[in-house]
Amino acid sequence: MANEIRFGFLAALAAGFVVFLTMIFTVFDMSGASFLLSLAFLLGMMVFSSVAMGGAYRNKRWGWVLVMLTCLIILLFSYVVYIIQRVAQYHTVMLAASIILFAIAVVNIGLADSGRKRKSPKATVYQSMEKVEPYYEGQAAIKAAPKKKASKGRFVASKMAKTFHTVNCDWADNIKRRNKIWFASAASARRAKFKAHECVK
């Protein structure tokens, strides 16, 4: 997608160069008040198209919309100059380049911004925070220890929580060693006011 958009910008840049080159030739073929007005218009369009191409370079939708608008204004300018001057020396090239630029802008409006959006990672939400130890700001991340059967008992709980687990439970691996309380049986854990986790059958 990024390569297609980059190619679209380069094609738009080439077509825009041809459009403004023919506009310069057309304006400098004029004389008097029409020359001054057309020259002012040309300078204004150059500034406007620079902003438009800047947005197109960053693959912004508004940039391509401004490129389309630039093409429409240049086509109108070309028509007005032809009506007033009745000169068609550079008009064919200007019209062709403007139409090509317009088509490139239309295609790239659909591609704009779409390649840059990133999906946010999915987060797992747990219903009860009593299953894990409280997390305090600045606390280092806990690395899960490899699963080992503890010899101190068959069930384990944390001093910081209200739930007890089997020694093979994933939640038990997250309990810090200094906070672990061991129980020989589920009954003794319940007598100590701990609730059984779903790992306890």
TAPE-V163767 format. One record per backbone hydrogen bond with DSSP energy under -1.0 kcal/mol. CO is the residue of the C=O (numbers start at 1). NH is the residue of the N-H. E is the energy in kcal/mol with one decimal. If there is no record, write none. Layout:
((CO;NH;E) (CO;NH;E))
This chain:
((1;5;-2.1) (2;6;-2.3) (3;7;-2.5) (4;8;-2.2) (5;9;-2.1) (6;10;-2.2) (7;11;-2.4) (8;12;-2.2) (9;13;-2.5) (10;14;-2.1) (11;15;-2.5) (12;16;-2.7) (13;17;-2.0) (14;18;-1.9) (15;19;-2.3) (16;20;-2.5) (17;21;-2.1) (18;22;-2.2) (19;23;-1.9) (20;24;-2.3) (21;25;-2.0) (22;26;-2.3) (23;27;-2.9) (24;28;-2.4) (27;30;-1.5) (32;36;-1.7) (33;37;-2.6) (34;38;-2.3) (35;39;-2.5) (36;40;-2.2) (37;41;-2.3) (38;42;-2.7) (39;43;-2.4) (40;44;-2.3) (41;45;-2.5) (42;46;-1.9) (43;47;-1.9) (44;48;-2.4) (45;49;-2.9) (46;50;-1.6) (47;51;-1.7) (48;52;-2.1) (49;53;-2.9) (50;54;-1.8) (51;55;-2.0) (52;56;-2.1) (53;57;-2.5) (54;58;-1.4) (55;60;-2.8) (56;59;-1.4) (59;113;-1.3) (60;64;-1.4) (61;65;-2.0) (62;66;-2.2) (63;67;-1.7) (64;68;-2.1) (65;69;-2.3) (66;70;-2.5) (67;71;-2.1) (68;72;-2.1) (69;73;-2.3) (70;74;-2.4) (71;75;-2.4) (72;76;-2.1) (73;77;-2.4) (74;78;-2.7) (75;79;-2.0) (76;80;-2.5) (77;81;-2.8) (78;82;-1.9) (79;83;-2.2) (80;84;-2.5) (81;85;-3.1) (82;86;-1.7) (90;94;-2.3) (91;95;-3.0) (92;96;-2.4) (93;97;-2.5) (94;98;-2.3) (95;99;-2.4) (96;100;-2.3) (97;101;-2.5) (98;102;-2.4) (99;103;-2.3) (100;104;-2.3) (101;105;-2.2) (102;106;-2.2) (103;107;-2.2) (104;108;-2.2) (105;109;-1.4) (108;112;-1.6) (136;139;-2.2) (154;167;-1.3) (155;183;-2.6) (156;165;-3.3) (157;181;-2.6) (158;161;-1.3) (162;195;-3.1) (164;197;-2.0) (165;156;-2.7) (166;169;-1.4) (172;175;-1.1) (176;179;-1.2) (177;180;-1.0) (179;159;-1.9) (181;157;-2.2) (183;155;-2.2) (185;189;-1.4) (186;190;-2.2) (187;191;-2.2) (188;192;-1.0) (189;194;-1.8) (190;193;-1.8) (195;164;-2.8) (197;200;-1.9))
